[in-house]
């Protein structure tokens, strides 16, 4: 994506996740932070992370992930996006107008593979697998070595036509939110050996496979902010 002129209006589009309604992506028409993703919670926001620190001024913001042109914000469950979404968009725009880097220096959590794996196992247990269990699917961690995560998909996910989208658009997005240390995610599943219970060829008009309908990364777009 080519960068707009510095004096061009800053355009921001908000997309709320269908699978995780407490998370909203703010997609900017220019680079916010070259690289990432870099994740912050209230304890990790410091003077070296100016943009996340600004967003944590809002008491309902619980975590922030910054990567390239996207700022993903997670709110506390009891809060509403009404009003908050526009306030966050305005704060992102205001910060970009200052010309100050969003993140002055790279943040390192200092977690080892065992600690990162524990965070990912918790994500699978609480958010991911309950979402796909109703359709017979399950994602498991095979191993995690130096940021390289290997996973396997079983049940309805093995051989499913929607498994690639489920992994790429759903689990990967959520995994990088809780574990920015990840460098790559590899699916080791032998999908050819799966029973493929949902592998009926979708029509051009409608793909009603259960896993298609439960893709974890689906988002609900909002008007530009």
C-alpha positions as CSV (number, residue, x, y, z in Angstrom):
1,X,0.0,0.0,0.0
2,X,1.4,3.4,-1.0
3,X,1.5,6.0,1.7
4,X,-0.8,9.0,1.3
5,X,0.7,12.5,1.3
6,X,1.5,13.6,4.9
7,X,-1.1,16.4,4.7
8,X,-3.8,14.1,3.4
9,X,-6.8,13.4,5.7
10,X,-6.2,10.3,7.8
11,X,-8.8,7.7,7.1
12,X,-9.6,5.0,9.7
13,X,-12.0,2.1,9.2
14,X,-13.3,0.1,12.3
15,X,-14.1,-3.6,12.1
16,X,-15.5,-5.4,15.1
17,X,-14.8,-9.1,15.3
18,X,-17.9,-11.3,15.1
19,X,-16.2,-14.1,17.1
20,X,-14.7,-11.8,19.7
21,X,-17.1,-8.8,20.0
22,X,-14.8,-7.2,22.6
23,X,-12.1,-6.7,20.0
24,X,-12.2,-4.1,17.2
25,X,-9.6,-3.5,14.5
26,X,-8.9,0.1,13.6
27,X,-7.4,0.0,10.0
28,X,-5.6,3.2,9.0
29,X,-4.8,4.2,5.5
30,X,-1.1,4.7,6.4
31,X,1.6,3.0,8.5
32,X,1.0,3.3,12.2
33,X,4.0,1.2,13.3
34,X,6.4,-0.5,10.8
35,X,6.5,-4.1,12.0
36,X,4.8,-6.0,14.8
37,X,2.5,-7.2,16.0
38,X,3.4,-5.6,19.4
39,X,0.9,-6.2,22.2
40,X,0.3,-4.1,25.3
41,X,-1.8,-4.3,28.4
42,X,-2.1,-1.6,31.1
43,X,1.0,-2.8,32.8
44,X,3.0,-2.8,29.6
45,X,2.1,0.7,28.3
46,X,5.0,3.1,29.1
47,X,6.6,6.3,27.8
48,X,8.1,4.1,25.0
49,X,4.7,3.2,23.7
50,X,3.0,6.6,23.2
51,X,0.0,5.5,21.2
52,X,-1.0,2.5,23.4
53,X,-0.5,4.7,26.5
54,X,-2.9,7.3,25.0
55,X,-5.5,4.6,24.4
56,X,-5.3,3.3,27.9
57,X,-6.6,6.7,29.1
58,X,-10.0,5.2,28.3
59,X,-10.7,3.0,31.3
60,X,-12.7,0.5,29.2
61,X,-9.7,-0.4,27.1
62,X,-8.0,-3.6,28.3
63,X,-5.4,-4.4,25.6
64,X,-3.9,-2.9,22.4
65,X,-2.0,-4.6,19.6
66,X,-0.2,-2.5,17.0
67,X,1.0,-3.8,13.7
68,X,1.8,-1.9,10.5
69,X,-1.5,-0.1,9.5
70,X,-3.7,-1.8,12.2
71,X,-4.5,-1.0,15.8
72,X,-6.5,-3.8,17.5
73,X,-8.2,-2.7,20.7
74,X,-9.9,-5.0,23.2
75,X,-12.4,-3.6,25.6
76,X,-13.6,-4.9,28.9
77,X,-16.6,-7.1,28.5
78,X,-19.0,-4.9,30.4
79,X,-18.3,-1.8,28.2
80,X,-20.1,-0.9,24.9
81,X,-18.4,0.1,21.7
82,X,-21.0,2.9,21.3
83,X,-19.1,6.1,21.6
84,X,-15.9,4.3,22.6
85,X,-15.1,3.3,19.0
86,X,-15.3,6.9,17.8
87,X,-13.2,8.1,20.7
88,X,-10.5,5.6,20.0
89,X,-10.4,6.5,16.3
90,X,-10.1,10.2,17.1
91,X,-7.2,9.4,19.5
92,X,-5.4,7.4,16.9
93,X,-5.8,10.2,14.4
94,X,-4.7,12.8,16.9
95,X,-1.6,10.8,17.7
96,X,-0.7,10.4,14.1
97,X,-1.0,14.1,13.5
98,X,1.8,14.7,16.1
99,X,4.3,12.8,14.0
100,X,5.5,10.9,17.1
101,X,6.2,7.2,16.6
102,X,3.4,5.0,17.9
103,X,6.0,2.8,19.6
104,X,9.4,4.4,20.3
105,X,11.1,1.1,20.9
106,X,10.3,-2.6,20.5
107,X,8.7,-4.1,23.5
108,X,9.9,-7.5,24.6
109,X,7.8,-9.5,27.1
110,X,10.7,-11.7,28.1
111,X,8.4,-14.9,28.1
112,X,9.9,-18.2,27.2
113,X,8.3,-20.8,25.0
114,X,6.7,-22.6,28.0
115,X,5.0,-19.4,29.1
116,X,3.8,-18.5,25.6
117,X,2.4,-22.0,25.1
118,X,0.5,-21.7,28.4
119,X,-1.1,-18.5,27.1
120,X,-2.0,-20.1,23.8
121,X,-3.5,-23.2,25.5
122,X,-5.7,-20.9,27.6
123,X,-6.8,-19.2,24.4
124,X,-7.7,-22.5,22.8
125,X,-9.6,-23.7,25.9
126,X,-11.6,-20.5,26.6
127,X,-12.2,-19.0,23.2
128,X,-11.2,-21.0,20.1
129,X,-12.3,-24.6,20.7
130,X,-15.6,-23.8,22.3
131,X,-16.4,-21.8,19.1
132,X,-15.8,-24.7,16.7
133,X,-16.7,-27.6,19.0
134,X,-20.3,-27.5,18.0
135,X,-19.3,-28.4,14.5
136,X,-16.9,-31.2,15.6
137,X,-13.7,-29.2,15.3
138,X,-10.7,-28.9,17.5
139,X,-7.3,-27.2,17.3
140,X,-4.4,-28.5,19.3
141,X,-0.8,-27.4,19.8
142,X,1.8,-29.8,18.6
143,X,4.9,-27.9,19.6
144,X,6.3,-24.4,20.1
145,X,10.0,-23.8,19.4
146,X,11.6,-20.3,19.2
147,X,8.3,-18.6,18.2
148,X,7.4,-21.3,15.6
149,X,4.0,-22.7,16.5
150,X,2.9,-26.0,15.0
151,X,-0.8,-26.9,15.4
152,X,-3.1,-29.8,14.3
153,X,-6.8,-29.7,13.5
154,X,-9.0,-32.6,14.2
155,X,-12.6,-33.6,14.1
156,X,-14.7,-31.5,11.8
157,X,-11.7,-29.3,11.0
158,X,-9.6,-32.1,9.5
159,X,-10.3,-32.1,5.8
160,X,-12.8,-29.3,6.0
161,X,-13.0,-26.8,3.1
162,X,-13.1,-23.9,5.6
163,X,-10.1,-25.0,7.7
164,X,-7.6,-22.8,5.9
165,X,-9.8,-19.7,6.5
166,X,-10.5,-20.8,10.1
167,X,-6.8,-21.0,10.8
168,X,-5.6,-17.9,8.8
169,X,-8.5,-15.5,9.5
170,X,-9.4,-16.7,13.0
171,X,-7.0,-18.6,15.2
172,X,-3.9,-16.9,13.8
173,X,-5.3,-13.4,14.5
174,X,-6.4,-14.3,18.0
175,X,-3.1,-16.2,18.7
176,X,-1.0,-13.2,17.7
177,X,-3.1,-11.0,20.0
178,X,-2.1,-13.0,23.1
179,X,1.3,-14.1,21.9
180,X,3.1,-11.4,19.8
181,X,6.3,-13.5,20.2
182,X,5.0,-15.9,17.5
183,X,7.1,-15.8,14.3
184,X,5.1,-18.3,12.3
185,X,2.1,-20.7,12.6
186,X,2.2,-24.0,10.7
187,X,-0.7,-26.4,10.3
188,X,0.7,-29.9,10.4
189,X,-2.7,-31.6,9.8
190,X,-3.0,-34.2,7.1
191,X,-6.3,-32.9,5.7
192,X,-6.3,-35.5,3.0
193,X,-6.8,-38.2,5.6
194,X,-9.7,-36.5,7.2
195,X,-13.3,-37.7,6.9
196,X,-14.2,-34.2,5.6
197,X,-17.7,-34.3,6.9
198,X,-18.3,-30.7,5.7
199,X,-16.4,-30.8,2.5
200,X,-19.4,-30.5,0.2
201,X,-18.5,-28.3,-2.7
202,X,-20.1,-24.9,-2.0
203,X,-22.3,-23.3,-4.6
204,X,-21.4,-20.0,-6.1
205,X,-24.3,-18.4,-4.2
206,X,-24.1,-19.9,-0.8
207,X,-21.5,-21.7,1.3
208,X,-23.4,-23.0,4.3
209,X,-20.8,-25.4,5.7
210,X,-20.9,-25.1,9.5
211,X,-17.2,-24.1,9.8
212,X,-17.7,-21.4,7.2
213,X,-20.4,-19.9,9.3
214,X,-18.2,-20.0,12.4
215,X,-15.0,-18.6,11.0
216,X,-13.2,-17.1,14.0
217,X,-11.8,-14.2,12.2
218,X,-15.0,-12.8,10.8
219,X,-15.5,-9.1,11.3
220,X,-18.3,-6.7,11.2
221,X,-17.4,-3.5,9.5
222,X,-18.4,-0.1,10.8
223,X,-18.4,3.2,9.0
224,X,-15.1,5.1,8.6
225,X,-14.2,7.1,11.6
